[in-house]
Amino acid sequence: MRPDRRPRLRARSPPPAPSRGAGGLASFREPLTTVAGSKGYTPAASERREIDFESQLTFQWVGGAMGNLRVVVLGAGFGGLELSTMLSEALGERLELTLIDRNDSFVFGYSKLDVMFGRKLPDAVRLPYRQIQQPGVRFRQEAITAIDPQRRRVTTDRATYEADVLVVALGADYDVAATPGLAEAGHEFYSVPGAFALRSILPTFSKGRAIVGVTSTPFKCPPAPSEAALLLHDYLTARGVRDACEITLVLPFGVPIPPAPSSSQALLAAFAERGITFVPRRMVRSLDPRRRVAVLDDASELPFDLFLGVPVHRVPDVVAKSGMIKDGWIPVDPRTLATRFPGVYAVGDVTDIEVPKAGVFAEGAARVVAQTLIAELKGGEKPSPYTGKGSCYVEFGGTRVGRVDVDFLSGPRPTGAFQEPSQALARDKEQFGRSRRTRWFGLEA
């Protein structure tokens, strides 16, 4: 391609943020609020902080004949896959998109529980990235070693990439070592290797005390610890050893899903029915391998024979070293997902946006970024701001699944609606996965 056919970029200042009323986003400089890592929940005044996007710029493409758009997407999870697919569909061969991930395959978050409890085999839930065959998209399995957001340059263990647009969708990493004793005496079930390893460990637990515990906030998929406790009940019941076991769930929230009271009530009722002890507003700070006790954040202790932990979440090291983070995460404009670096966006768990860290929210954010880029390139209308809306399926056990529909950013406070558990919703959840297998990987539904 001749250099003069590549899109020319012109910086322009962003429009002022619309007023959203008392407590909403009146401007980029108005404080955004969060509860100690619990994205989207009611904040304490002492936990409020200010994010300044005053120096942020966005880009538009100008000129006559357009060249190919160079996009580099870091991370092939929900956000990276949806963004790549949308841009490919809209731009086709006018797109030069490089999708980079250190892994060779994608696994849905809920599939980890399926493997962990023996409901599916590991190979059955892996979706190899080599199957991505979208126009204008190339996948690279490489380890990212450096990110330069000012130059939109990415270095990996194999190559260096430069972009017109850079999108960071690397998610959150897990820091098992941040919780003393977790590696020695417990098991984390949030990573793919951790969950898959438990498939062979759980059969060895036949009596005693089991704890499902959260070690810090924020953490991905807030309903997942509740799901793990309920599925553990089913698993032990099917093996005929449930009466010899105790299950305790430790959560940092007062109820399992704060934005959706009806879903929390249904989960609390399910815990009571199954004899699961719920410990609210607490986190596990350490495990004592010798005494086999979990030490909570109020210094109280719980004895255990099996500990299933949600590990500390943090940005990947390469992101931490990039100069993009503030207060532990990448700050973004909550309407557009733009960072303070021109031409650089961030979506999903790696950001500080006030929504849960879950795939469906990363997917929704990626749609807004893709729509913005398509509108800039084609001269169409800009998309509506990101609303933080999403639907989460919740496993209740017994082949029944509920659904929580939440809206975090459209109104003055998060809201949620709950659909009662049913086998019909279990089928809907399966269809959710099949549709994305087809859309992202071209696999038959």
Secondary structure, 3 states (H helix, E strand, C coil): CCHHHCCEEEEECCCCCCCCCCCCCCCCCCCECCECCECCCCCCHHHCECCCCCCCCEEEEECCCCCCEEEEEECCCHHHHHHHHHHHHHHHHHEEEEEEECCCEECCHHHHHHHHCCCCCHHHHCEEHHHCCCCCEEEEECCEEEEECCCCEEEECCCEEECCEEEECCCCEEEHHHCCCHHHHCEECCCHHHHHHHHHHHHHCCCEEEEEEECCCCCECCCHHHHHHHHHHHHHHHCCCHHHEEEEEECCCCCCCCCCHHHHHHHHHHHHHHCEEEECCCCEEEEECCCCEEEECCCCEEECCEEEEECEEECCHHHHCCCCCECCEECCCCCCCECCCCCEEECHHHECCCCCECHHHHHHHHHHHHHHHHHHHHCCCCCCCCCCEEEEEEEEECCEEEEEEEECCCCCCCEEEEEEEEHHHHHHHHHHHHHHHHHHHCCCC
